[in-house]
Amino acid sequence: MQDAVEQPGSDPGQTWMLAFQRGDEAAFTALVGHYGAQVIGFFRRGGADGAAAEDLAQEAFLRVARARDRYEPTAKFTTWLHRILFRIALNDAARNRWRRSVGFAAPRELEEPAGAPEPLADATAAPLPVLTRDELREQVRAAVAELPEPQRTALLLHRFEECSQEEVATTLGLTVPAVKSLLFRARDNVRKRLAPLFADEVDHGL
Amino acid sequence: MDCDRFREVLPELLANELGASDLAAADDHARRCAECGRELADHRKAWQLLGVLDEEIVVAPERLRQMAAQALARAVAEPTLEAGASIEPAGGAAGGATVRVVTHSRWRLWRQVAAAALLVAGTALTTRVWIERRAALPDFLDDADFVQHFELIRDLPELDLEGDLLDVDDELLLLNAMRGA
């Protein structure tokens, strides 16, 4: 039991899952301990706030636990886990929870309090406000949250989980060309959404 | 390379999958064409901006242990656990590996009764609407002459006598005229 927890091998998730299948509940705890932050991070980046991300992660691990007897180590554990995350993302209730937690606001809306002076006549000449890093993060998170599925999951997996296009294709059940197209559309949508932040005079400190 | 070709290869360019000659041509076009150059630059800025989400997520180990325990408990209780059931850590705030599952069987019964009532009401309503709509079917569909005229019009060429395209409204007008005749 302890071996599974302390020496997980090349694919720790797979090792822990197989140990869990044999009845080792400590292996499941180790698995959640290892992947928990990653799963919460996945939902955070997709737009969920802290509590919603934890709820969704809880749901993901519940599905992992329920799949105990059916699990077969035919692929990388993370590929299997990502499929679960994708299904949760597709689930209506989960998606609503996910999207409800963020809202996209134009940069100027963040800057102007109620009762602010009228904008200049030539609004394009006015410099865009410089956002704090937290504000910027919220803007970017909102842009990602607005993506339709499966664009959002594809982008999150490829950009943040270091999944190759082939791995994304396996996770989403698509062909590699379809994933390429999907990723480009996701990037294009994010670009359009974030375009107001791209003014040359704005330095976001990146 | 022109703008159309640039947009065609843009996905591969962004994915770093473009061959050397196309890459050189695309870079050259992006330098010369302000619009395409800006689009490429915006794509790269957006990709870079996504990096702000690459923050480290720190979760207390205790919270993760609690999450695991709750998932295990719910998975075990699955056959009888309801959506409204709650799971309480048996050891209080300290959590622990064991949890107590609290179910609410009275609510379960009421939900089942309400669902059954809704199902019956929905079926009755749907059936009634269907019957009413069926009864309201236009009688001209039983008219052999009308059907024959309709088939005649359906097979008309798509252009009218003046060479304009016939649209649906034109066909309906013709149909009405023929019915009147």
Interface residues (C-beta under 8 A of the other chain):
Chain A: E25 F28 T29 L31 V32 G33 G36 A37 Q38 I40 G41 R44 R45 E54 A57 Q58 F61 L62 V64 A65 R66 R68 R133 L136 R137 V140 R141 V144 R159 F160 Q165 K180 S181 L183 F184 R187 D188 V190 R191 L194 A195 L197 F198 H204 L206
Chain B: L10 P11 L14 A15 E39 A41 D42 H43 K45 A46 W47 Q48 L49 L50 G51 V52 L53 D54 E55 I57 V58 V59 P61 R63 L64 R65 M67 A68 A69 Q70 A71 L72 R74 A75 E78 A97
